[in-house]
């Protein structure tokens, strides 16, 4: 099954030499939050509208393989964020081997996520 993470394109590319992407969500690191935020297909648009609507940076939607993350020994759990909705949280860095696809994305003037889903 796939889950998704929205990343700044520059941050994703900067992480490639180390092989570890460590940004939890816009402006917060894995070390600060304790996990990396992710979303299901159904949650992705809402995450984009809430956290990236005013972001002018180039974005990527990273499609991540849940099995690859767990096989690597990284904890991935679905947790309530306070409203009864369960979001996937990755308790470690994202490695390129977890990424099925990275798709260019942006938000439109209404804050809606625009990208080409698979």
Order of alpha helices (4+ residues) and beta strands (2+ residues): beta-alpha-beta-beta-alpha-beta-alpha-beta-alpha-beta-beta-beta-beta
